[in-house]
Amino acid sequence: MAACIVPPSHLTAVRWCFCLCAAVTIWLPASYIYADNDSLKVNIGSGPLNTPSLSAGNFFRSTGYIASPSRVPEGSWGLLTSLSWVNTWNVEQDNFMIDGEWLHLAARLSYMLKTDVELGVNIPFLGRTGGFADGFIEEFHNIFDLGNARREDYSRNQNIVDIRGPDDRHVHLEGEQWGLSDMSLFASWTVTKGGRFLPCVVVGGEAILPTGDEDKLLGSGKPVFDVSTLLSKRINTTPCLLFLGTSVSYSDNNKMAGIDTRKTQFVVLSGLEYEWNNRLSIILQNLITSPIVEKYYEFSKPTNELNIGLRIRDDFQGEWDISFQENLFYFNNSADVGVHVAYRRVL
Protein backbone atom coordinates (compact mmCIF):
# COMPACT_ATOMS: atom_id res chain seq x y z
CA MET A 1 0.00 0.00 0.00
CA ALA A 2 1.37 3.34 -1.02
CA ALA A 3 0.97 6.86 0.28
CA CYS A 4 1.77 10.26 -1.14
CA ILE A 5 4.97 10.64 0.93
CA VAL A 6 7.23 7.60 1.04
CA PRO A 7 10.86 7.01 2.00
CA PRO A 8 13.54 6.23 -0.62
CA SER A 9 13.62 2.53 0.36
CA HIS A 10 9.97 2.11 -0.64
CA LEU A 11 10.49 3.97 -3.88
CA THR A 12 13.44 1.71 -4.69
CA ALA A 13 11.27 -1.39 -4.25
CA VAL A 14 8.58 0.15 -6.42
CA ARG A 15 11.09 0.92 -9.16
CA TRP A 16 12.29 -2.70 -9.13
CA CYS A 17 8.69 -3.87 -9.63
CA PHE A 18 8.28 -1.55 -12.56
CA CYS A 19 11.65 -2.61 -14.05
CA LEU A 20 10.47 -6.22 -13.96
CA CYS A 21 7.40 -5.30 -16.00
CA ALA A 22 9.54 -3.26 -18.39
CA ALA A 23 11.84 -6.26 -18.83
CA VAL A 24 8.86 -8.27 -20.04
CA THR A 25 8.48 -5.97 -23.01
CA ILE A 26 12.23 -6.06 -23.74
CA TRP A 27 12.34 -9.87 -23.70
CA LEU A 28 9.47 -10.17 -26.18
CA PRO A 29 11.64 -9.91 -29.37
CA ALA A 30 14.07 -12.47 -27.95
CA SER A 31 11.23 -14.96 -27.56
CA TYR A 32 10.69 -14.88 -31.34
CA ILE A 33 14.16 -16.28 -31.91
CA TYR A 34 14.13 -19.04 -29.31
CA ALA A 35 10.59 -20.34 -29.88
CA ASP A 36 9.92 -24.03 -30.45
CA ASN A 37 8.26 -25.54 -33.53
CA ASP A 38 5.29 -26.68 -31.44
CA SER A 39 4.61 -23.19 -30.12
CA LEU A 40 1.70 -22.81 -32.57
CA LYS A 41 -0.44 -24.53 -29.93
CA VAL A 42 0.91 -22.85 -26.85
CA ASN A 43 1.59 -19.16 -27.55
CA ILE A 44 -1.76 -18.06 -26.17
CA GLY A 45 -1.56 -19.15 -22.54
CA SER A 46 -4.55 -18.10 -20.47
CA GLY A 47 -4.20 -14.35 -21.16
CA PRO A 48 -3.87 -11.34 -18.87
CA LEU A 49 -5.80 -10.84 -15.66
CA ASN A 50 -9.19 -9.27 -16.38
CA THR A 51 -8.64 -6.36 -13.98
CA PRO A 52 -10.22 -3.01 -14.88
CA SER A 53 -8.49 0.28 -14.20
CA LEU A 54 -10.07 1.76 -11.08
CA SER A 55 -8.05 4.96 -10.81
CA ALA A 56 -9.88 8.15 -9.87
CA GLY A 57 -9.13 9.45 -13.36
CA ASN A 58 -12.02 7.31 -14.55
CA PHE A 59 -14.30 10.01 -13.17
CA PHE A 60 -13.27 12.00 -16.20
CA ARG A 61 -13.81 9.18 -18.69
CA SER A 62 -14.64 5.47 -18.77
CA THR A 63 -11.90 3.09 -19.88
CA GLY A 64 -12.21 -0.22 -21.70
CA TYR A 65 -10.38 -3.55 -21.79
CA ILE A 66 -7.48 -4.64 -23.98
CA ALA A 67 -8.44 -7.49 -26.33
CA SER A 68 -7.58 -10.93 -24.98
CA PRO A 69 -7.59 -14.47 -26.42
CA SER A 70 -10.63 -16.61 -25.66
CA ARG A 71 -10.80 -20.33 -24.85
CA VAL A 72 -14.52 -20.56 -25.61
CA PRO A 73 -15.29 -23.13 -28.38
CA GLU A 74 -16.87 -21.98 -31.63
CA GLY A 75 -20.65 -21.62 -31.36
CA SER A 76 -20.57 -21.43 -27.55
CA TRP A 77 -21.24 -18.73 -24.97
CA GLY A 78 -18.81 -17.63 -22.29
CA LEU A 79 -19.41 -15.66 -19.09
CA LEU A 80 -16.89 -13.71 -17.03
CA THR A 81 -18.02 -12.25 -13.70
CA SER A 82 -15.68 -10.10 -11.66
CA LEU A 83 -15.57 -8.16 -8.40
CA SER A 84 -12.89 -5.54 -7.69
CA TRP A 85 -12.37 -3.63 -4.44
CA VAL A 86 -10.05 -0.64 -4.03
CA ASN A 87 -9.29 1.85 -1.27
CA THR A 88 -8.72 5.39 -2.57
CA TRP A 89 -7.14 8.39 -0.86
CA ASN A 90 -6.35 11.31 -3.20
CA VAL A 91 -6.15 14.77 -1.64
CA GLU A 92 -4.86 18.14 -2.85
CA GLN A 93 -5.65 20.79 -0.23
CA ASP A 94 -8.47 23.17 -1.31
CA ASN A 95 -8.67 21.55 -4.79
CA PHE A 96 -9.84 17.96 -4.56
CA MET A 97 -10.54 15.20 -2.07
CA ILE A 98 -11.39 11.65 -3.15
CA ASP A 99 -11.73 9.36 -0.16
CA GLY A 100 -13.53 6.03 -0.01
CA GLU A 101 -13.71 2.41 -1.04
CA TRP A 102 -15.06 1.36 -4.41
CA LEU A 103 -16.61 -1.90 -5.57
CA HIS A 104 -16.71 -2.69 -9.27
CA LEU A 105 -18.93 -5.63 -10.28
CA ALA A 106 -19.07 -6.67 -13.93
CA ALA A 107 -20.54 -9.41 -16.13
CA ARG A 108 -19.00 -9.98 -19.59
CA LEU A 109 -21.14 -12.23 -21.79
CA SER A 110 -19.55 -13.32 -25.07
CA TYR A 111 -20.34 -15.56 -28.04
CA MET A 112 -17.68 -17.32 -30.14
CA LEU A 113 -18.88 -16.62 -33.67
CA LYS A 114 -15.93 -18.49 -35.20
CA THR A 115 -12.88 -20.18 -33.73
CA ASP A 116 -11.05 -16.85 -33.82
CA VAL A 117 -13.87 -14.23 -33.60
CA GLU A 118 -15.60 -13.27 -30.34
CA LEU A 119 -18.51 -10.86 -29.82
CA GLY A 120 -19.83 -9.70 -26.47
CA VAL A 121 -21.34 -7.21 -24.06
CA ASN A 122 -19.93 -5.92 -20.76
CA ILE A 123 -22.35 -4.82 -18.01
CA PRO A 124 -20.58 -3.06 -15.09
CA PHE A 125 -21.93 -1.79 -11.77
CA LEU A 126 -20.08 0.61 -9.49
CA GLY A 127 -20.49 1.24 -5.79
CA ARG A 128 -18.67 3.82 -3.67
CA THR A 129 -18.79 3.56 0.12
CA GLY A 130 -16.86 4.58 3.22
CA GLY A 131 -15.81 0.98 3.66
CA PHE A 132 -13.86 -0.47 6.57
CA ALA A 133 -10.11 -0.54 5.80
CA ASP A 134 -8.83 2.96 6.66
CA GLY A 135 -7.65 2.01 10.14
CA PHE A 136 -5.82 -1.09 8.92
CA ILE A 137 -4.09 0.86 6.12
CA GLU A 138 -2.97 3.62 8.50
CA GLU A 139 -1.54 1.03 10.92
CA PHE A 140 0.24 -0.77 8.07
CA HIS A 141 1.83 2.50 6.92
CA ASN A 142 2.89 3.32 10.49
CA ILE A 143 4.50 -0.09 11.04
CA PHE A 144 6.64 0.27 7.91
CA ASP A 145 7.15 4.03 8.32
CA LEU A 146 5.51 4.80 4.98
CA GLY A 147 3.58 7.89 6.03
CA ASN A 148 -0.17 8.41 5.76
CA ALA A 149 -0.39 11.59 3.68
CA ARG A 150 -2.52 13.20 6.42
CA ARG A 151 -5.08 10.39 6.47
CA GLU A 152 -5.18 10.62 10.26
CA ASP A 153 -6.41 14.24 10.06
CA TYR A 154 -9.75 13.13 8.56
CA SER A 155 -12.58 10.87 9.63
CA ARG A 156 -12.11 7.21 8.82
CA ASN A 157 -14.33 5.12 6.54
CA GLN A 158 -16.11 7.96 4.76
CA ASN A 159 -16.93 8.37 1.09
CA ILE A 160 -16.32 11.87 -0.30
CA VAL A 161 -15.72 13.03 -3.86
CA ASP A 162 -14.99 16.76 -3.94
CA ILE A 163 -13.44 18.27 -7.10
CA ARG A 164 -13.02 22.00 -7.62
CA GLY A 165 -12.32 23.24 -11.11
CA PRO A 166 -11.58 26.70 -12.52
CA ASP A 167 -14.09 29.53 -12.09
CA ASP A 168 -15.35 27.97 -8.85
CA ARG A 169 -16.99 25.05 -10.66
CA HIS A 170 -17.54 22.32 -8.12
CA VAL A 171 -18.48 18.61 -7.98
CA HIS A 172 -19.35 17.28 -4.51
CA LEU A 173 -20.74 13.86 -3.62
CA GLU A 174 -20.96 12.41 -0.14
CA GLY A 175 -22.35 9.15 1.19
CA GLU A 176 -22.86 5.95 -0.76
CA GLN A 177 -23.42 5.84 -4.52
CA TRP A 178 -24.48 2.65 -6.31
CA GLY A 179 -25.61 2.05 -9.85
CA LEU A 180 -25.08 0.91 -13.40
CA SER A 181 -21.90 2.23 -14.98
CA ASP A 182 -21.14 2.58 -18.72
CA MET A 183 -21.98 -0.63 -20.62
CA SER A 184 -19.98 -1.66 -23.69
CA LEU A 185 -20.14 -3.82 -26.81
CA PHE A 186 -16.90 -5.49 -27.86
CA ALA A 187 -15.41 -7.75 -30.51
CA SER A 188 -12.03 -9.49 -30.81
CA TRP A 189 -10.23 -11.43 -33.53
CA THR A 190 -7.30 -13.77 -33.00
CA VAL A 191 -5.35 -12.88 -36.15
CA THR A 192 -2.77 -15.63 -35.62
CA LYS A 193 -1.83 -18.05 -32.86
CA GLY A 194 1.78 -17.51 -33.80
CA GLY A 195 4.53 -19.98 -34.52
CA ARG A 196 8.27 -20.33 -34.11
CA PHE A 197 9.03 -16.68 -34.84
CA LEU A 198 5.68 -14.92 -34.48
CA PRO A 199 3.59 -14.32 -31.36
CA CYS A 200 -0.11 -14.82 -31.00
CA VAL A 201 -1.81 -11.61 -32.15
CA VAL A 202 -5.28 -10.52 -30.99
CA VAL A 203 -6.99 -7.31 -32.12
CA GLY A 204 -10.22 -5.88 -30.78
CA GLY A 205 -12.63 -2.99 -30.67
CA GLU A 206 -15.03 -1.70 -28.03
CA ALA A 207 -17.83 0.86 -27.96
CA ILE A 208 -18.52 2.13 -24.43
CA LEU A 209 -22.05 3.51 -24.13
CA PRO A 210 -23.07 6.36 -21.75
CA THR A 211 -25.47 4.30 -19.62
CA GLY A 212 -24.12 5.41 -16.23
CA ASP A 213 -25.46 8.40 -14.30
CA GLU A 214 -23.08 11.24 -15.12
CA ASP A 215 -24.31 13.39 -12.20
CA LYS A 216 -23.30 10.64 -9.75
CA LEU A 217 -19.96 10.11 -11.59
CA LEU A 218 -21.04 6.58 -12.54
CA GLY A 219 -20.55 7.32 -16.24
CA SER A 220 -18.80 9.83 -18.46
CA GLY A 221 -21.87 11.07 -20.37
CA LYS A 222 -20.43 10.50 -23.85
CA PRO A 223 -19.60 7.38 -25.91
CA VAL A 224 -16.01 6.12 -25.90
CA PHE A 225 -14.54 4.17 -28.83
CA ASP A 226 -11.52 1.94 -28.28
CA VAL A 227 -9.24 -0.26 -30.43
CA SER A 228 -6.58 -2.55 -28.98
CA THR A 229 -3.94 -5.17 -29.79
CA LEU A 230 -2.39 -7.92 -27.65
CA LEU A 231 0.77 -9.94 -28.43
CA SER A 232 1.51 -13.15 -26.52
CA LYS A 233 4.56 -15.43 -26.84
CA ARG A 234 5.96 -18.44 -25.02
CA ILE A 235 9.67 -18.36 -24.19
CA ASN A 236 11.12 -21.41 -25.95
CA THR A 237 9.59 -24.53 -24.32
CA THR A 238 9.45 -23.03 -20.82
CA PRO A 239 6.22 -22.50 -18.85
CA CYS A 240 6.71 -18.71 -19.18
CA LEU A 241 4.65 -16.55 -21.54
CA LEU A 242 5.12 -12.84 -22.18
CA PHE A 243 2.36 -10.49 -23.26
CA LEU A 244 2.25 -6.89 -24.40
CA GLY A 245 -0.95 -4.99 -25.16
CA THR A 246 -1.79 -1.48 -26.29
CA SER A 247 -5.02 0.44 -26.83
CA VAL A 248 -6.15 3.87 -27.92
CA SER A 249 -9.56 5.36 -27.17
CA TYR A 250 -11.43 8.45 -28.30
CA SER A 251 -14.32 10.42 -26.83
CA ASP A 252 -15.83 13.81 -27.55
CA ASN A 253 -16.10 14.50 -23.82
CA ASN A 254 -13.65 17.34 -23.16
CA LYS A 255 -14.61 18.86 -19.80
CA MET A 256 -15.55 17.93 -16.25
CA ALA A 257 -16.25 20.55 -13.60
CA GLY A 258 -14.69 23.03 -16.00
CA ILE A 259 -11.43 21.01 -16.13
CA ASP A 260 -10.12 20.43 -19.67
CA THR A 261 -9.74 16.78 -20.66
CA ARG A 262 -8.05 15.09 -23.61
CA LYS A 263 -10.17 13.39 -26.24
CA THR A 264 -7.61 10.62 -26.82
CA GLN A 265 -6.21 8.22 -24.25
CA PHE A 266 -3.51 5.53 -24.53
CA VAL A 267 -2.99 2.36 -22.49
CA VAL A 268 -0.04 -0.08 -22.33
CA LEU A 269 -0.31 -3.48 -20.63
CA SER A 270 2.78 -5.65 -20.13
CA GLY A 271 3.13 -8.85 -18.16
CA LEU A 272 4.39 -12.35 -17.56
CA GLU A 273 2.45 -15.58 -17.06
CA TYR A 274 4.11 -18.60 -15.42
CA GLU A 275 2.22 -21.87 -15.85
CA TRP A 276 2.93 -23.69 -12.59
CA ASN A 277 0.98 -26.73 -13.82
CA ASN A 278 -2.11 -27.44 -15.92
CA ARG A 279 -4.36 -26.03 -13.16
CA LEU A 280 -2.44 -23.00 -11.90
CA SER A 281 -0.81 -19.92 -13.44
CA ILE A 282 0.95 -17.03 -11.72
CA ILE A 283 0.51 -13.69 -13.51
CA LEU A 284 2.33 -10.39 -13.02
CA GLN A 285 1.21 -7.39 -15.06
CA ASN A 286 1.40 -3.61 -15.10
CA LEU A 287 -1.22 -1.31 -16.64
CA ILE A 288 -0.09 2.19 -17.65
CA THR A 289 -2.81 4.68 -18.58
CA SER A 290 -2.06 8.07 -20.08
CA PRO A 291 -3.52 11.11 -18.30
CA ILE A 292 -6.95 12.18 -19.48
CA VAL A 293 -6.75 15.63 -17.86
CA GLU A 294 -4.87 18.46 -19.54
CA LYS A 295 -3.61 20.29 -16.45
CA TYR A 296 -4.88 19.40 -12.99
CA TYR A 297 -2.27 18.36 -10.40
CA GLU A 298 -1.38 14.63 -10.48
CA PHE A 299 -4.39 13.82 -12.65
CA SER A 300 -2.20 15.18 -15.45
CA LYS A 301 0.25 12.31 -14.81
CA PRO A 302 -0.05 8.69 -16.02
CA THR A 303 -1.34 5.99 -13.69
CA ASN A 304 0.54 2.74 -13.06
CA GLU A 305 -1.45 -0.17 -11.63
CA LEU A 306 0.62 -3.26 -10.79
CA ASN A 307 -1.25 -6.55 -10.34
CA ILE A 308 0.05 -9.92 -9.19
CA GLY A 309 -2.33 -12.85 -9.05
CA LEU A 310 -3.25 -16.47 -9.55
CA ARG A 311 -5.40 -18.11 -12.22
CA ILE A 312 -6.85 -21.43 -11.09
CA ARG A 313 -8.55 -23.81 -13.54
CA ASP A 314 -11.28 -26.11 -12.21
CA ASP A 315 -12.94 -29.30 -13.48
CA PHE A 316 -15.99 -27.51 -14.90
CA GLN A 317 -14.45 -25.56 -17.79
CA GLY A 318 -14.00 -22.63 -15.43
CA GLU A 319 -11.14 -20.37 -14.31
CA TRP A 320 -10.73 -18.31 -11.12
CA ASP A 321 -8.64 -15.12 -10.92
CA ILE A 322 -7.42 -13.78 -7.57
CA SER A 323 -5.08 -10.78 -7.63
CA PHE A 324 -3.78 -7.84 -5.62
CA GLN A 325 -3.23 -4.33 -6.98
CA GLU A 326 -0.76 -1.59 -5.98
CA ASN A 327 -0.27 1.85 -7.49
CA LEU A 328 3.20 3.02 -8.56
CA PHE A 329 5.09 6.33 -8.96
CA TYR A 330 2.19 8.80 -8.77
CA PHE A 331 0.07 8.11 -5.73
CA ASN A 332 -2.40 11.00 -5.77
CA ASN A 333 -4.31 10.00 -8.91
CA SER A 334 -5.03 6.28 -8.35
CA ALA A 335 -6.26 3.74 -5.83
CA ASP A 336 -3.95 2.95 -2.92
CA VAL A 337 -4.54 -0.81 -2.87
CA GLY A 338 -6.99 -3.24 -4.43
CA VAL A 339 -8.19 -6.85 -4.58
CA HIS A 340 -9.71 -8.49 -7.64
CA VAL A 341 -11.66 -11.77 -7.94
CA ALA A 342 -13.13 -13.15 -11.19
CA TYR A 343 -14.68 -16.36 -12.49
CA ARG A 344 -14.86 -17.31 -16.17
CA ARG A 345 -16.50 -20.36 -17.73
CA VAL A 346 -18.11 -21.78 -20.84
CA LEU A 347 -21.90 -21.87 -20.63
C-alpha positions as CSV (number, residue, x, y, z in Angstrom):
1,M,0.0,0.0,0.0
2,A,1.4,3.3,-1.0
3,A,1.0,6.9,0.3
4,C,1.8,10.3,-1.1
5,I,5.0,10.6,0.9
6,V,7.2,7.6,1.0
7,P,10.9,7.0,2.0
8,P,13.5,6.2,-0.6
9,S,13.6,2.5,0.4
10,H,10.0,2.1,-0.6
11,L,10.5,4.0,-3.9
12,T,13.4,1.7,-4.7
13,A,11.3,-1.4,-4.3
14,V,8.6,0.2,-6.4
15,R,11.1,0.9,-9.2
16,W,12.3,-2.7,-9.1
17,C,8.7,-3.9,-9.6
18,F,8.3,-1.5,-12.6
19,C,11.6,-2.6,-14.1
20,L,10.5,-6.2,-14.0
21,C,7.4,-5.3,-16.0
22,A,9.5,-3.3,-18.4
23,A,11.8,-6.3,-18.8
24,V,8.9,-8.3,-20.0
25,T,8.5,-6.0,-23.0
26,I,12.2,-6.1,-23.7
27,W,12.3,-9.9,-23.7
28,L,9.5,-10.2,-26.2
29,P,11.6,-9.9,-29.4
30,A,14.1,-12.5,-27.9
31,S,11.2,-15.0,-27.6
32,Y,10.7,-14.9,-31.3
33,I,14.2,-16.3,-31.9
34,Y,14.1,-19.0,-29.3
35,A,10.6,-20.3,-29.9
36,D,9.9,-24.0,-30.5
37,N,8.3,-25.5,-33.5
38,D,5.3,-26.7,-31.4
39,S,4.6,-23.2,-30.1
40,L,1.7,-22.8,-32.6
41,K,-0.4,-24.5,-29.9
42,V,0.9,-22.8,-26.8
43,N,1.6,-19.2,-27.5
44,I,-1.8,-18.1,-26.2
45,G,-1.6,-19.1,-22.5
46,S,-4.5,-18.1,-20.5
47,G,-4.2,-14.4,-21.2
48,P,-3.9,-11.3,-18.9
49,L,-5.8,-10.8,-15.7
50,N,-9.2,-9.3,-16.4
51,T,-8.6,-6.4,-14.0
52,P,-10.2,-3.0,-14.9
53,S,-8.5,0.3,-14.2
54,L,-10.1,1.8,-11.1
55,S,-8.0,5.0,-10.8
56,A,-9.9,8.1,-9.9
57,G,-9.1,9.4,-13.4
58,N,-12.0,7.3,-14.5
59,F,-14.3,10.0,-13.2
60,F,-13.3,12.0,-16.2
61,R,-13.8,9.2,-18.7
62,S,-14.6,5.5,-18.8
63,T,-11.9,3.1,-19.9
64,G,-12.2,-0.2,-21.7
65,Y,-10.4,-3.6,-21.8
66,I,-7.5,-4.6,-24.0
67,A,-8.4,-7.5,-26.3
68,S,-7.6,-10.9,-25.0
69,P,-7.6,-14.5,-26.4
70,S,-10.6,-16.6,-25.7
71,R,-10.8,-20.3,-24.9
72,V,-14.5,-20.6,-25.6
73,P,-15.3,-23.1,-28.4
74,E,-16.9,-22.0,-31.6
75,G,-20.7,-21.6,-31.4
76,S,-20.6,-21.4,-27.5
77,W,-21.2,-18.7,-25.0
78,G,-18.8,-17.6,-22.3
79,L,-19.4,-15.7,-19.1
80,L,-16.9,-13.7,-17.0
81,T,-18.0,-12.2,-13.7
82,S,-15.7,-10.1,-11.7
83,L,-15.6,-8.2,-8.4
84,S,-12.9,-5.5,-7.7
85,W,-12.4,-3.6,-4.4
86,V,-10.0,-0.6,-4.0
87,N,-9.3,1.8,-1.3
88,T,-8.7,5.4,-2.6
89,W,-7.1,8.4,-0.9
90,N,-6.4,11.3,-3.2
91,V,-6.1,14.8,-1.6
92,E,-4.9,18.1,-2.8
93,Q,-5.7,20.8,-0.2
94,D,-8.5,23.2,-1.3
95,N,-8.7,21.5,-4.8
96,F,-9.8,18.0,-4.6
97,M,-10.5,15.2,-2.1
98,I,-11.4,11.6,-3.1
99,D,-11.7,9.4,-0.2
100,G,-13.5,6.0,0.0
101,E,-13.7,2.4,-1.0
102,W,-15.1,1.4,-4.4
103,L,-16.6,-1.9,-5.6
104,H,-16.7,-2.7,-9.3
105,L,-18.9,-5.6,-10.3
106,A,-19.1,-6.7,-13.9
107,A,-20.5,-9.4,-16.1
108,R,-19.0,-10.0,-19.6
109,L,-21.1,-12.2,-21.8
110,S,-19.5,-13.3,-25.1
111,Y,-20.3,-15.6,-28.0
112,M,-17.7,-17.3,-30.1
113,L,-18.9,-16.6,-33.7
114,K,-15.9,-18.5,-35.2
115,T,-12.9,-20.2,-33.7
116,D,-11.1,-16.8,-33.8
117,V,-13.9,-14.2,-33.6
118,E,-15.6,-13.3,-30.3
119,L,-18.5,-10.9,-29.8
120,G,-19.8,-9.7,-26.5
121,V,-21.3,-7.2,-24.1
122,N,-19.9,-5.9,-20.8
123,I,-22.3,-4.8,-18.0
124,P,-20.6,-3.1,-15.1
125,F,-21.9,-1.8,-11.8
126,L,-20.1,0.6,-9.5
127,G,-20.5,1.2,-5.8
128,R,-18.7,3.8,-3.7
129,T,-18.8,3.6,0.1
130,G,-16.9,4.6,3.2
131,G,-15.8,1.0,3.7
132,F,-13.9,-0.5,6.6
133,A,-10.1,-0.5,5.8
134,D,-8.8,3.0,6.7
135,G,-7.6,2.0,10.1
136,F,-5.8,-1.1,8.9
137,I,-4.1,0.9,6.1
138,E,-3.0,3.6,8.5
139,E,-1.5,1.0,10.9
140,F,0.2,-0.8,8.1
141,H,1.8,2.5,6.9
142,N,2.9,3.3,10.5
143,I,4.5,-0.1,11.0
144,F,6.6,0.3,7.9
145,D,7.1,4.0,8.3
146,L,5.5,4.8,5.0
147,G,3.6,7.9,6.0
148,N,-0.2,8.4,5.8
149,A,-0.4,11.6,3.7
150,R,-2.5,13.2,6.4
151,R,-5.1,10.4,6.5
152,E,-5.2,10.6,10.3
153,D,-6.4,14.2,10.1
154,Y,-9.7,13.1,8.6
155,S,-12.6,10.9,9.6
156,R,-12.1,7.2,8.8
157,N,-14.3,5.1,6.5
158,Q,-16.1,8.0,4.8
159,N,-16.9,8.4,1.1
160,I,-16.3,11.9,-0.3
161,V,-15.7,13.0,-3.9
162,D,-15.0,16.8,-3.9
163,I,-13.4,18.3,-7.1
164,R,-13.0,22.0,-7.6
165,G,-12.3,23.2,-11.1
166,P,-11.6,26.7,-12.5
167,D,-14.1,29.5,-12.1
168,D,-15.4,28.0,-8.8
169,R,-17.0,25.0,-10.7
170,H,-17.5,22.3,-8.1
171,V,-18.5,18.6,-8.0
172,H,-19.4,17.3,-4.5
173,L,-20.7,13.9,-3.6
174,E,-21.0,12.4,-0.1
175,G,-22.3,9.2,1.2
176,E,-22.9,5.9,-0.8
177,Q,-23.4,5.8,-4.5
178,W,-24.5,2.6,-6.3
179,G,-25.6,2.0,-9.9
180,L,-25.1,0.9,-13.4
181,S,-21.9,2.2,-15.0
182,D,-21.1,2.6,-18.7
183,M,-22.0,-0.6,-20.6
184,S,-20.0,-1.7,-23.7
185,L,-20.1,-3.8,-26.8
186,F,-16.9,-5.5,-27.9
187,A,-15.4,-7.8,-30.5
188,S,-12.0,-9.5,-30.8
189,W,-10.2,-11.4,-33.5
190,T,-7.3,-13.8,-33.0
191,V,-5.3,-12.9,-36.1
192,T,-2.8,-15.6,-35.6
193,K,-1.8,-18.1,-32.9
194,G,1.8,-17.5,-33.8
195,G,4.5,-20.0,-34.5
196,R,8.3,-20.3,-34.1
197,F,9.0,-16.7,-34.8
198,L,5.7,-14.9,-34.5
199,P,3.6,-14.3,-31.4
200,C,-0.1,-14.8,-31.0
201,V,-1.8,-11.6,-32.2
202,V,-5.3,-10.5,-31.0
203,V,-7.0,-7.3,-32.1
204,G,-10.2,-5.9,-30.8
205,G,-12.6,-3.0,-30.7
206,E,-15.0,-1.7,-28.0
207,A,-17.8,0.9,-28.0
208,I,-18.5,2.1,-24.4
209,L,-22.0,3.5,-24.1
210,P,-23.1,6.4,-21.8
211,T,-25.5,4.3,-19.6
212,G,-24.1,5.4,-16.2
213,D,-25.5,8.4,-14.3
214,E,-23.1,11.2,-15.1
215,D,-24.3,13.4,-12.2
216,K,-23.3,10.6,-9.7
217,L,-20.0,10.1,-11.6
218,L,-21.0,6.6,-12.5
219,G,-20.6,7.3,-16.2
220,S,-18.8,9.8,-18.5
221,G,-21.9,11.1,-20.4
222,K,-20.4,10.5,-23.8
223,P,-19.6,7.4,-25.9
224,V,-16.0,6.1,-25.9
225,F,-14.5,4.2,-28.8
226,D,-11.5,1.9,-28.3
227,V,-9.2,-0.3,-30.4
228,S,-6.6,-2.6,-29.0
229,T,-3.9,-5.2,-29.8
230,L,-2.4,-7.9,-27.7
231,L,0.8,-9.9,-28.4
232,S,1.5,-13.1,-26.5
233,K,4.6,-15.4,-26.8
234,R,6.0,-18.4,-25.0
235,I,9.7,-18.4,-24.2
236,N,11.1,-21.4,-25.9
237,T,9.6,-24.5,-24.3
238,T,9.4,-23.0,-20.8
239,P,6.2,-22.5,-18.8
240,C,6.7,-18.7,-19.2
241,L,4.7,-16.6,-21.5
242,L,5.1,-12.8,-22.2
243,F,2.4,-10.5,-23.3
244,L,2.2,-6.9,-24.4
245,G,-1.0,-5.0,-25.2
246,T,-1.8,-1.5,-26.3
247,S,-5.0,0.4,-26.8
248,V,-6.1,3.9,-27.9
249,S,-9.6,5.4,-27.2
250,Y,-11.4,8.5,-28.3
251,S,-14.3,10.4,-26.8
252,D,-15.8,13.8,-27.5
253,N,-16.1,14.5,-23.8
254,N,-13.6,17.3,-23.2
255,K,-14.6,18.9,-19.8
256,M,-15.5,17.9,-16.3
257,A,-16.2,20.6,-13.6
258,G,-14.7,23.0,-16.0
259,I,-11.4,21.0,-16.1
260,D,-10.1,20.4,-19.7
261,T,-9.7,16.8,-20.7
262,R,-8.0,15.1,-23.6
263,K,-10.2,13.4,-26.2
264,T,-7.6,10.6,-26.8
265,Q,-6.2,8.2,-24.2
266,F,-3.5,5.5,-24.5
267,V,-3.0,2.4,-22.5
268,V,0.0,-0.1,-22.3
269,L,-0.3,-3.5,-20.6
270,S,2.8,-5.7,-20.1
271,G,3.1,-8.8,-18.2
272,L,4.4,-12.4,-17.6
273,E,2.5,-15.6,-17.1
274,Y,4.1,-18.6,-15.4
275,E,2.2,-21.9,-15.8
276,W,2.9,-23.7,-12.6
277,N,1.0,-26.7,-13.8
278,N,-2.1,-27.4,-15.9
279,R,-4.4,-26.0,-13.2
280,L,-2.4,-23.0,-11.9
281,S,-0.8,-19.9,-13.4
282,I,1.0,-17.0,-11.7
283,I,0.5,-13.7,-13.5
284,L,2.3,-10.4,-13.0
285,Q,1.2,-7.4,-15.1
286,N,1.4,-3.6,-15.1
287,L,-1.2,-1.3,-16.6
288,I,-0.1,2.2,-17.6
289,T,-2.8,4.7,-18.6
290,S,-2.1,8.1,-20.1
291,P,-3.5,11.1,-18.3
292,I,-6.9,12.2,-19.5
293,V,-6.8,15.6,-17.9
294,E,-4.9,18.5,-19.5
295,K,-3.6,20.3,-16.5
296,Y,-4.9,19.4,-13.0
297,Y,-2.3,18.4,-10.4
298,E,-1.4,14.6,-10.5
299,F,-4.4,13.8,-12.6
300,S,-2.2,15.2,-15.5
301,K,0.3,12.3,-14.8
302,P,-0.1,8.7,-16.0
303,T,-1.3,6.0,-13.7
304,N,0.5,2.7,-13.1
305,E,-1.4,-0.2,-11.6
306,L,0.6,-3.3,-10.8
307,N,-1.2,-6.6,-10.3
308,I,0.1,-9.9,-9.2
309,G,-2.3,-12.8,-9.1
310,L,-3.3,-16.5,-9.6
311,R,-5.4,-18.1,-12.2
312,I,-6.9,-21.4,-11.1
313,R,-8.5,-23.8,-13.5
314,D,-11.3,-26.1,-12.2
315,D,-12.9,-29.3,-13.5
316,F,-16.0,-27.5,-14.9
317,Q,-14.4,-25.6,-17.8
318,G,-14.0,-22.6,-15.4
319,E,-11.1,-20.4,-14.3
320,W,-10.7,-18.3,-11.1
321,D,-8.6,-15.1,-10.9
322,I,-7.4,-13.8,-7.6
323,S,-5.1,-10.8,-7.6
324,F,-3.8,-7.8,-5.6
325,Q,-3.2,-4.3,-7.0
326,E,-0.8,-1.6,-6.0
327,N,-0.3,1.9,-7.5
328,L,3.2,3.0,-8.6
329,F,5.1,6.3,-9.0
330,Y,2.2,8.8,-8.8
331,F,0.1,8.1,-5.7
332,N,-2.4,11.0,-5.8
333,N,-4.3,10.0,-8.9
334,S,-5.0,6.3,-8.3
335,A,-6.3,3.7,-5.8
336,D,-4.0,2.9,-2.9
337,V,-4.5,-0.8,-2.9
338,G,-7.0,-3.2,-4.4
339,V,-8.2,-6.9,-4.6
340,H,-9.7,-8.5,-7.6
341,V,-11.7,-11.8,-7.9
342,A,-13.1,-13.2,-11.2
343,Y,-14.7,-16.4,-12.5
344,R,-14.9,-17.3,-16.2
345,R,-16.5,-20.4,-17.7
346,V,-18.1,-21.8,-20.8
347,L,-21.9,-21.9,-20.6
